[in-house]
Amino acid sequence: MKCPTCDSDLRVAEREGVELDYCPYCHGVWLDQGELEQIIERSNPIDWDWHRNDEAGDPRSYSDVYW
């Protein structure tokens, strides 16, 4: 399969048991239908209320969230 952005050959990587197509040159990532939802379901829960923690003096920030 070819990258729709730079026409290079895409490679396949596995994340959370889901195969992702990515371009090693332009670093684009392409997901087939339903793959994003699968990754989200299988990922660790994230504290989406980070702004409330910051207001309470919690030092966490975006840099503490890893995908």
GIQUI-V725545 format. One record per pair of residues at least 12 apart in sequence whose ideal C-beta (glycine too) atoms are under 7 Angstrom apart, sorted by the first residue. I is the first residue (numbers start at 1). J is the second residue. Records with the same first field share a line. If there is no record, write none. Layout:
# GIQUI-V725545
I=J ; J
This chain:
# GIQUI-V725545
1=21
3=23 ; 26 ; 28
5=23 ; 26 ; 28
6=23 ; 25 ; 26
8=23 ; 25
10=22 ; 23
11=24
15=39
16=39 ; 42 ; 43
17=42
18=35 ; 38 ; 39
20=35
46=65
